[in-house]
Amino acid sequence: MSLRRVALLFVLLSLGVAIWVDIGRIRWEGENQGFVTVIHAENAGAFSLSQLAGAGLDMIAVRASFLAHGNQSYLDQIQNAGLEPALIVDGAVPVSLPSVRFPLVWSEWDSLANERLLIGLLQQGGSLVLREFTDPAQERRLWEAGMHRMVRGHEIPKGDLRWMSRSAILARWERAVFERGIRCLILAPLPGAEPQESLGYFQAVNAQLIEAGYHPGALSTPPAPGHWTEIIFHLGVSSLLLLVLLRILKKLPFACLLVAGATAVLAIGTNGIMLRQIDALLIAILAPSYIFLLLVPWIKSGLRAGLRFFLCFCMGSILAGLFLSAILTHPIFMLKLAQFRGVKLSLILPPIIGMILYYRRIGWWRFKRLVAFPRPVVGWGLLGLSGIALVYLTLRSGNIGGLTLEMEGSIRRWLEEILVARPRFKEFLIGHPLLLLFGADQRLGSWRAFPLLFGLIGQASIINSFAHAHTPLLLSLWRTGNGILLGLGIGVGLVILVQFGRLLWQKVGLF
């Protein structure tokens, strides 16, 4: 018992530190409201520099290869128009270039010579633009070399600009800034549009972001918590592992301590980024299992008991998500130089572990009865279909192309317009209602494991929502809250529908 209390104390201590780190992150996200708009020099030919400045653009991005051909006077023209030059390093570089201060720089040329050049440019006080959907390997090497002034940038492909309406383009920019931490907007003229129409589009982008509470300029790099937080978090994760093992292997406390101790020793010789990735994955897998082990002994039948079970589970998952968020609160994750590893694993393992723990508690004979009644082919068939559905829900996480329906995309856009922070389908439409059904209806018998299996997907998804370190933390909380409220309403309706169906079965005999 004392071992369990010590482990719980370490978990609570690390959770308290995590919430403190999260509060600091929320404060920084609230202050980091600056943005800059940039246009490629080759896209600016239809406009005068004064027109671009009047439309609200901040910078003109000039290629190093262009400057290498004796065009460095163009930099003076940009500055005389009230704009600033950004630099695209694309190979050929003038010898004098490193002495020029560029507020923003990005690379389209991956080489060691290029990295040395970028270091020289960044030492002049500029920031490196991390363009979304590009390989960050070079930028990560620069980070490790000590170049930490970096901002996230994005450019909408011209192919998308051709078919999207202007309102859709503006909404896409606002989502990029609001949801993904984009602060450098690389704009381009609308394909086929007149110059005045494109200038109006540039103005509209700036006006919309300003109206949403952002302001031009003042870019900043995310804060980096101290190394001591990594150690505290890792001890907390190791303690959580110990708590789970002590509940599963009650008669082998020493073996549980050895396993948890071996996990704690991982901190020695493991670099900070990898250690954070390991700890985040362990939290995502262990937390739903521990919450289930805590709550399942107290489950009672009835809608009120089901609501209590569901809400307590959601609260535990949110706390686990906040812990995971704090672990990933580091510039290298918030800038997407590194990412949470094991998304699919953290979605599929908790439901499987939960189902195993459930049958371990109620008796494996119930599982044998399930697959044998009314016929083995029916029981095993249902298990197979459930496995296929579980794999499908896991594979489609992350909006993989080809696994989502066109109608679903329309519903997503509608939910974004109504709720702003769109909840995930696997939460409010599947996981939450079925977890509520599991908690409320004990009369499902052996079949009760199926609502649990899919219900735990919703809880795993809650925790995974906080693994997107580039997404503002308050937005993840908002999205999670919307999912819980919607899922609660659908879940209550599902419980009533199941109870009504059972009543018809027993009283009327319609089924």
Summary of the structure (lengths in Angstrom):
residues: 511
radius of gyration: 26.8
end to end distance: 50.7
largest distance: 90.5
contacts: 1672
relative contact order: 0.10
helix: 67%
strand: 7%
